[in-house]
Amino acid sequence: SLSSAFSYGVASMAMVFVNKAVIMQYVHSMTLLTLQQLATALFIHFGQVLGMSKRKDLSIATAKKLLPVSIFYNANVAFALASLKGVNIPMYIAIKRLTPLAVLVSGFLRGKGKPSTQVSLSVVCTALGVLVAALGDFSFDLYGYSMALISVFFQTMYLILVEKSGADDGLSSMELMFYNSILSIPFLFFIIVATGEFPHSLSVLSEKTASASFSVILLISLVMGIVLNYTMFWCTIVNSALTTTIVGVLKGVGSTTLGFVVLGGVKVHALNVTGLVINTFGGVWYSYAKYTQKKKLPRRVAPDEESHPHK
């Protein structure tokens, strides 16, 4: 549980900066997402051919069941990439930190059970820190903020579906990731053609790759897309959707701090710092609440443990 959460946190933090670096030079975000999914599918396929990984044969029934997961995933990433065009990294992360609250509310409405008072208050505290930090942002961008908020909704739905799919069907992280990529590619290709992004985006990409520095950043982006997808599925199945989003909040503290000085940077405001302190406290509080909750219950029925077999 700890290793999956830590791995996702590191990968998620790195991916924000990598994607921002690419988007600053290459604005065709949907084409970038398509390339990341294609790279993921090819990586898993050749990994199986070479005997480096194992997965079950593709099932039409499973693919149909996982189609909503793929749709919400791509919508989440597409809107997130679009928001990075107009929002700086600290505020992008601040808005995305509203996801844990959305997951908590959604879980309650679905009858998953009322979380403990400490867990509820810690998540609310985390969200409160986001709002305080946002008050210090005077470079308001309506388009960027809207895209990020829509991304929060889709990420919430996506994580809930992943948690349910992995637990119910006994699918491994690698299998979920492969299905997601295979289902995503036709959908994304249709989008980039329908919006007119393709084939112009490929000609621009061809010109950009003449630069060695851009080629390196693009390659890192494709590799990190694979790593992030795997660790996200892994963390969500082994733990829960809420735990995955809280890990995202905690890694966001480091990302926000770096975001003030990296890739253009932003001015530091007292409200931003205050909000980050409140946000961090909420994250630590949540971690403590979940730890004490697990200590009181048998390992096999702990609230964040799923029935998914560990392989």
N, C-alpha and C positions, 0 to 999 in steps of 0.2 A: 504493500500500500504506500509506504513512504517513498520507495524508489520510483514508483510510477508517478507520484505527485511531484517529486523533485525534478524528474526528467521532463515532465510536461511544463513545469514552471520555467526551466532554463530554455527549452525550445521555443516556448511561446514568447518569452522576452526577446530572444534573438530575432525571431521572425518579424516582429513589428519594425525593427530597425532595418532589416534586410529589405522588406517590402517597401518601406518608405524610401530607401535609397534607390530602388528600381523605379518606383512611381515618379520620383523627381526627374528622372531622365526619360522614362517611357510611360506615357499616360494611358496606354491601352490596357487597362486593368483586367478586362474580361479575357483578353488573349493570354495575359500572364497566368491567370487562373487555369485556363484550358491547358496551357503547357505544363503547369504544375501537376494537374491530374493525369495527363498523358505520361509524364515522367514517373509518377507513382505506379500506374498500371504496368508499365514496362519493367520497372524495378522489381515488382512482386512476381511478375510472370517469369522473368529470367532467373530470379532467385529460386523459384520452384524448379525450373528446368535444370539448373546447376545443382540442385539438391540442398540449397542453403536455407530453404524455408518449406513448410508444408501447409497445405490448405485443402479443404474439401472441394470437390468438383462443383462448378456453378450450377445452381438450382433456379429454375424459372420462378418457382413458388417463393423462394427466399428473396429473389430479386424484386418481385412485386411487393413483397412486404417491406423491403428496405428502400423502395423508391421515395417515400416521403422523407426518409433520413437524408438521402442524396439531395433532394430539392431544397430542404431547409439548410443543409450544409452550404450549398453553392450560393444560396441567397444571402446567408450570413457573410461569407467571405467576399462576395461581390459588393455588397453594400459597405463592408468594412474597408475594402480597397478604395472604393469611391470616396469614402469620408476622408481618407488620408490625403486626398488631393487638396482639401480646403481646411483641414484641422491639424494643428501641431500635435506632436506625439503625447505630451503631458495631458492635454485635454481630450484627446482620442481615448487614451487609457482611462481617464476619469469617467467618461461617459460609459465605456464598456464595463466599468465596475458596477454598474447598475444591474448586471445580469444575475448575480447571486440572489438579489431581492426578488427578481422576476421568477427565478427557479423555485424559490421558497413559496411564493404565493401560488404558483402553478401547481406545485406538489400538494399544497393544502386543498386547493379547489378540486384536484383529482382524487381526493380522499386518501392520500398516502399517509395521512396521520398528522396531527399537530406536533410540530417540533418543540423541543424544550424551550423554556423561557430564555435561557442563556443563549441558545443558538439563534433564536428569533431576534433578540436584542443586539447580538453581535453583528448580524447581517444588516440590521437597520442602522447600526452605528457606522458600518462600512459605507453604506449608501449616503449617510449624512455627511461623511467626510468628502465624498464625491461632490456633493452640492456646494459645500463650503469652498472647496478648491476651485470649482467652476466659476464662483463669484469673482475670482481674481483674474478671469480671462476677459480682456477688453477687445480682443481681436475676434469678435463673434462672427461666425460664418454660418448662415442659415442652412445652406446646402450641406455643408460638412456635418453640422450637428444633426440634421434630419437623417442623413445617411447612416450615421453612427447609431442613432436611436432605433432605426428600423433594423439595423444589424443586431442590436441587443435582443429584439423580439425573436428574430430567426435563430439566433444562437441558443436562446432558451428552449425553443421547440426542438431544435436539433439535439441538444444534450439530453433532453428528457427521452427522446426517441432512441438514442444510442444506448442509454442506460437500460431501457426496457428491452430493446432488440437483443443486446448482448446477453442479458440475463435469461431471457425466455428461450432463445434459440441455441444457446451454448456456442455462439460464434466467437472465435478468437479475434484479437485486435487486428491481426493481419488480414483475416477473412473479411471483417467489416470494412477495412480500408480498401480492399480490392473491389468489393461490390460497389462501394461508394464511387471509386474512380471510374469503373466500367459504366455505371449508370450516369455519371456526370458528363462524360465526354460528348455523347450525342446531343444532350441538352445544351451544353455550353457552346458547341459548334453552331447549333441553330441560332443561339442568341447573337454570337459575333457576326454571323452572316446577316441576320435580320436587322441588326442595328447599323450595318454598314461598316463595322470595325474591321471586318475581314473582306478583302485581302490586303487592304492598305496597311494594316497593322504589321503584317509579315514583311512588307517591303521596308517599313520603318525599322523593324527589328533587325533586318539584314544589314541596314546601314549602321545601326547602333553597335552591332557585334564586331564591327571593324575596330572598335575601341577595346583594347585588352582589359581595361579596368571595368567597363560595363559587362563584358563577357564573363568576367570572374564573379561579379555581383549577381548576374543572372543565373549562373551555374549554382552559386550558393543558395539562391532563392529556390531553385528547383529541388535541391537536396534537402533544404530545410523544410520545404513543403511536405516531403515524405516523412521526415523525422517528427514534425509537429502533428501531422495526422495520426501517426502511430501512437505517439505518447498521449494524445488526447483520447483516443479510443481506449487505450490501455488504462489510463487513470479513471475514466468514466465507468468502465466495466468492473474494475477491481474495487473501486471506491463507490462514488455516486456522482450524479450530475452536479449537486450542490457543492461537493468537495472539489470537483474540477473547477468550478467557477470561483471558489474561494482561493484556490491556488493561483488562478489567474489574477485575482485581486492582489495577492501578496507579491507576486512577481512584478506587478504593475508599479509597486513602490520603487523598485530599482530602475525600471524602465522610465518612469516619470523623472527621476533624479537625473538620469543620463540624458533624457530628452530635453532638458533645459540647456544643455551645452552641445549636444551632438546634432548633426544634420541641420544646421541653421540656428538652433537654440531659440529660447524665448526668455523674456524678462522674468525674474523671480519676483513674486508678489507675496506679501505676508499671508494673504488668505490661502494661497496655494500651499504654503508650508503648513499652516494650521489644518487645512483639510487633509493633507497627507498624514499628519500625526494622528488625527481622529480615525482615518482610514486604516492605518497600521494597527492601532489599538483594537479596532473592530476585528481585524484579521487574526491577531494573536488571541483575542478573547474567544473567537470561534474555535480555533485550534484547541484551546484548553477545554472548552465545553465538550467538544467531540471526544477528546481523550478521556475525560472523566466519565462520559456516557458509555464508552466502550469498556472501561474498567469495571463497570457495574453489571455488564451483560456477558453471557457466554460468547466466546469467540465466534462460533458458527452462526449466531443469530444477531451479531452486532449490526446496528442500523445502517452502517455504510458498507457492509459486506454483501455482495451479490452471490447468487447460486452458481455463477459461472465457474466452471472447473479451471483450475490453474494448471497450465501445461508448461 
